[in-house]
Amino acid sequence: MTAGAPALVDARGMRCPWPAVRLARAMREFRDVTLVADDPRAGAEVAALAAEHGWCVEPVDVAGLDEPCWRVRRD
């Protein structure tokens, strides 16, 4: 991974709460993570997790992916 590029967590095919669990695990190591998840509840789970920990979360488009993606960062 290059400096400044967010880590990528691919949680496609996983049902909640697993995308949020995988995100939380990645956030222990990285300050900036992009999560890809196709569970319809993932957006709400990610928002709740980010709010609980004071992380910034925003939906993003990742080239070549049709699934929802979020960028989560610690400030």
N, C-alpha and C positions, 0 to 999 in steps of 0.2 A: 504494500500500500504506500502511495506517495504521501508526503507530508501535506496536511491540510485536506486531504480527501476523506470523506466520511467512510466509516466501516459500513459494510452491507450485511444486513441480516435478512435472509430469505426465508420467510415463514409461510410461503405458499403451501396450501394443502393442510395446514395446521389449524385447528379450531381453538377458539379462546378457551382458556387463558394463555395457551402456549405462545402465540406471537408476543404478548406482553412479557412473558417469562423470558423468552429469548432476548428481547430488547433489554430488559433489566440486567441480564447477565452480560450483554455486550457493553452496557453503559458503565459497568464496573471497570472496564479496561479502556474504553474510548470515550472521548468527550463529544464526539460527533458521529451519529449513527443514522443510516438510512434503513428503514424497515419496509419490506415488501410483504404484504399479507392480503389474502383474498377472502378471509372470513369477514362477513358483513359487520360483525360486532367489533372488529379490531380497532376501528377509528375511535370508538368510545373508550375502549380499554386503554389505548395508547394515551388519549387525552387525560384520563384519570390518573394513570401512572405518572405522566409528566407533571401534572398539577401537584401530585403528592410529593414529588421530589424537587420541584422548582425548576424543571427543565423546560426549554422552549421546544414547541412542536409545531410543525407546519406541513401541510400536504405538499408534495412535490411530484413533478413528472420526471420519470427516468426513461431515457431513450430506449426504445425497444421493448418496454414493458407496458402491458395494458392493465395490470393489477394496480390497486391503490398503493401508494408509497407515502411515507412520512419521513421527514428529517427531524431528528431529535438531538438537541444540543444542550450542553451545560454551558452557562455563561461564565 
